[in-house]
Amino acid sequence: MESARLWIHSLLFFIFIIASLYVLDTLVISNRLTTHYQNIQLKKQPQLPLRFRSDGTFKILQVADMHYGNGMVTRCRDVLESEFNYCSDLNTTHFLRKMIHIERPDLIVFTGDNIFGSSATDAAESLFEVFAPAIESGIPWAAVLGNHDQESTMNREELMSFISLMDYSVSQTFPMDPMEQQPMTNIDGFGNYNLEVRGAPGSYLSNSSILNLYFLDSGDRAIVDGVRTYNWIRESQLSWLRGLSKRFQVNTITGTMEAY
């Protein structure tokens, strides 16, 4: 009887160990080791090419120096003391969303200091939030960097690459070589590119670029003679701009676009 009782106890203990290992594997280990596959989300492409409207207008909404941080937890600066507890990054988001709704621009352009590095603990999350109103609108939008954007968790190249992959963005990290159709990586900075705006649909200029928008990376900071100052646009950038501009000069005699 004693040996039978010991055998039963051993069997029950063995079953308990097996059950415990199964629960541990199911609830803890497997969840950490198993890769959960999700549907791949492709970038939502903007409606291109950019065009003038039939009435001959092309509206650009320019947005500068939003200095976005961490959303509702980042308080406004330079406001009245009575407003401080009620003012955050969300005020900027609300204002931008309202401006887009009122103006209905053809292109939205963000011209630097989109996020405020020292206040943005996660650059990617802040970028998603700061550009959310533009993405929600489905309107093509472009961006360049200021001197504060890279002070968070991404460098300037990473920031522009990330921005270029966001929904409806027409931003570029590097300009394209018009002859080779390859990125020109030998130019200083990140975010040098141009956007062509064609004539109104149905017009004789509908397939011609009649407005060219040039975007340049002015850098962040530099040390000159031991003094910390702002960076500047370099000769390689100006050389690229001049060369591209010549390709889009209007032939005033024929009224067509020719490459020189």
C-alpha positions in Angstrom: 0.0 0.0 0.0 2.8 2.4 0.9 4.6 1.8 -2.4 1.3 2.4 -4.3 0.7 5.6 -2.5 4.2 6.9 -3.3 3.7 5.9 -7.0 0.4 7.9 -7.1 2.0 10.9 -5.5 4.9 10.8 -7.9 2.5 10.5 -10.9 0.5 13.5 -9.6 3.7 15.5 -9.1 4.8 14.7 -12.6 1.4 15.7 -14.1 1.6 19.0 -12.1 5.1 19.7 -13.5 4.0 19.0 -17.1 0.9 21.2 -16.6 2.9 24.1 -15.2 5.4 24.0 -18.0 2.6 24.0 -20.5 1.0 27.0 -18.9 4.3 28.8 -18.7 5.0 28.1 -22.4 1.6 29.1 -23.5 1.2 32.4 -21.6 4.8 33.7 -21.4 7.4 32.1 -23.6 5.5 31.6 -26.8 4.2 35.2 -26.7 7.7 36.5 -26.5 9.2 34.2 -29.2 6.5 33.9 -31.7 6.4 36.5 -34.5 2.9 37.8 -35.1 2.6 38.6 -38.8 0.5 41.6 -39.7 -0.7 42.9 -43.1 2.0 45.0 -44.7 0.8 48.6 -45.1 2.0 50.4 -48.2 2.4 54.1 -48.4 -0.7 55.9 -49.6 0.4 57.8 -52.7 -0.5 61.4 -53.3 -2.4 62.4 -56.4 0.3 63.5 -58.9 1.4 65.4 -60.8 0.8 68.6 -58.9 -1.2 70.9 -61.1 -2.6 74.4 -61.3 -6.3 74.6 -61.0 -8.5 75.5 -64.0 -8.8 79.1 -62.7 -5.0 79.4 -62.9 -4.3 79.2 -59.1 -2.2 76.9 -57.1 -2.5 77.3 -53.3 0.3 76.4 -50.9 -0.2 76.3 -47.1 3.2 76.9 -45.5 3.7 75.7 -41.9 6.9 76.6 -40.0 8.4 76.1 -36.6 5.7 74.0 -34.9 8.3 72.8 -32.4 6.1 69.7 -31.6 7.0 67.6 -28.6 5.0 64.9 -27.0 1.5 65.9 -27.7 -0.8 66.8 -24.8 1.9 66.5 -22.2 4.1 69.2 -23.9 2.9 72.6 -22.7 3.0 75.8 -24.7 5.6 78.4 -24.3 5.2 82.2 -24.2 1.5 82.1 -23.2 -0.3 83.8 -20.3 -0.1 82.1 -17.0 -3.8 81.5 -17.0 -3.5 79.6 -20.3 -0.5 77.4 -19.5 -2.5 74.5 -18.1 -4.8 74.4 -21.1 -2.3 74.9 -23.9 -0.3 72.0 -25.4 0.9 70.6 -28.7 -2.7 69.7 -29.4 -3.5 73.3 -29.9 -1.1 73.4 -32.8 -2.7 70.2 -34.2 -6.2 71.7 -33.9 -5.1 75.0 -35.5 -3.4 73.2 -38.4 -6.4 70.9 -39.0 -8.7 74.0 -39.1 -6.4 75.9 -41.5 -6.3 72.9 -43.9 -10.1 72.7 -43.8 -10.6 76.4 -44.4 -8.0 76.9 -47.1 -8.1 73.5 -48.9 -4.6 74.0 -50.4 -3.1 72.1 -53.3 0.1 71.5 -51.4 1.1 71.7 -47.7 4.7 72.6 -47.0 6.4 72.3 -43.7 9.5 74.4 -43.5 11.5 73.2 -40.6 11.6 72.7 -36.8 8.6 70.4 -37.2 9.5 68.7 -33.9 11.4 70.2 -31.0 14.1 67.6 -30.3 14.6 68.3 -26.6 10.8 67.9 -26.0 10.3 64.9 -28.3 11.3 61.7 -26.6 10.4 59.6 -29.7 11.0 61.3 -33.0 8.9 58.9 -35.0 5.9 59.2 -32.7 6.2 63.0 -32.8 6.4 63.0 -36.6 3.3 60.9 -36.9 1.4 63.4 -34.6 2.7 66.6 -36.1 1.9 65.6 -39.7 -1.3 63.9 -38.9 -3.6 66.7 -40.1 -1.9 66.8 -43.5 -2.1 63.0 -43.8 -5.7 62.9 -42.8 -6.5 65.5 -45.5 -5.0 63.3 -48.3 -3.4 66.5 -49.7 0.2 66.2 -51.0 2.6 67.6 -48.5 6.4 68.2 -48.4 8.8 69.0 -45.6 12.3 70.1 -44.9 14.2 70.2 -41.6 15.2 73.0 -39.3 17.9 73.2 -36.7 16.0 71.4 -33.9 14.4 68.4 -35.7 17.5 66.1 -35.2 17.8 66.7 -31.5 15.6 63.8 -30.6 16.1 60.1 -31.5 16.9 60.3 -35.3 19.6 62.0 -37.3 18.8 64.2 -40.2 19.1 61.5 -42.9 16.9 59.2 -40.9 14.3 61.9 -40.4 14.1 62.8 -44.1 13.9 59.1 -45.0 11.1 58.5 -42.6 9.2 61.6 -43.7 9.5 60.6 -47.4 7.8 57.3 -46.6 4.8 58.7 -44.8 1.4 58.7 -46.4 0.8 61.4 -49.1 4.3 62.8 -48.6 6.2 64.1 -51.7 9.3 64.8 -49.7 12.7 63.4 -50.8 15.9 62.6 -48.9 18.1 63.2 -52.0 17.4 64.9 -55.3 17.1 62.8 -58.4 19.7 63.0 -61.2 17.5 63.9 -64.2 19.8 62.0 -66.6 20.6 58.9 -64.5 17.3 58.8 -62.5 19.3 57.9 -59.4 19.5 59.7 -56.1 22.3 62.3 -56.0 24.0 61.5 -52.7 27.0 63.7 -53.2 25.2 66.9 -52.3 25.5 68.4 -48.8 22.5 67.9 -46.5 19.3 65.8 -46.5 16.1 67.1 -48.0 17.3 68.8 -51.2 14.8 68.3 -53.9 12.4 70.0 -56.3 8.7 69.6 -57.1 7.3 70.4 -60.5 3.8 71.9 -60.8 2.2 71.5 -64.2 -0.4 73.5 -66.0 -4.1 73.2 -65.6 -5.8 70.0 -66.9 -6.9 70.4 -70.5 -4.7 73.5 -71.1 -1.8 73.5 -73.6 0.6 73.6 -70.6 -1.0 70.5 -69.0 2.2 68.5 -69.7 4.7 71.2 -68.9 6.3 72.2 -65.7 5.5 75.9 -65.2 6.3 76.2 -61.5 9.3 74.6 -59.8 9.6 74.5 -56.1 13.1 74.1 -54.7 13.7 72.7 -51.2 17.1 73.0 -49.6 18.6 71.7 -46.3 20.0 74.7 -44.5 21.6 72.4 -41.8 21.5 72.7 -38.1 24.6 74.0 -36.3 28.2 74.7 -37.2 31.4 75.8 -35.5 33.1 78.8 -37.2 36.4 80.1 -35.7 35.5 78.5 -32.4 32.1 80.1 -32.3 28.9 78.0 -32.4 26.5 79.4 -35.0 23.9 78.3 -37.5 24.7 76.2 -40.5 24.2 77.4 -44.1 23.5 76.3 -47.6 26.6 74.8 -49.3 28.0 75.3 -52.7 27.2 71.8 -53.8 23.5 72.6 -53.1 23.6 75.8 -55.1 25.4 74.1 -58.0 22.6 71.5 -58.1 20.0 74.2 -58.0 21.6 76.3 -60.7 22.0 73.3 -63.0 18.4 72.2 -62.5 17.0 75.7 -62.9 18.7 76.0 -66.3 16.9 72.8 -67.4 13.6 74.5 -66.7 14.1 77.9 -68.3 11.2 78.9 -70.4 11.9 79.5 -74.1 10.1 82.8 -74.5 10.1 82.4 -78.3 8.3 79.1 -78.6 6.5 79.2 -75.3 7.6 75.7 -74.5 9.8 74.2 -71.8 13.2 73.2 -73.1 16.2 71.8 -71.3 19.4 73.8 -71.7 
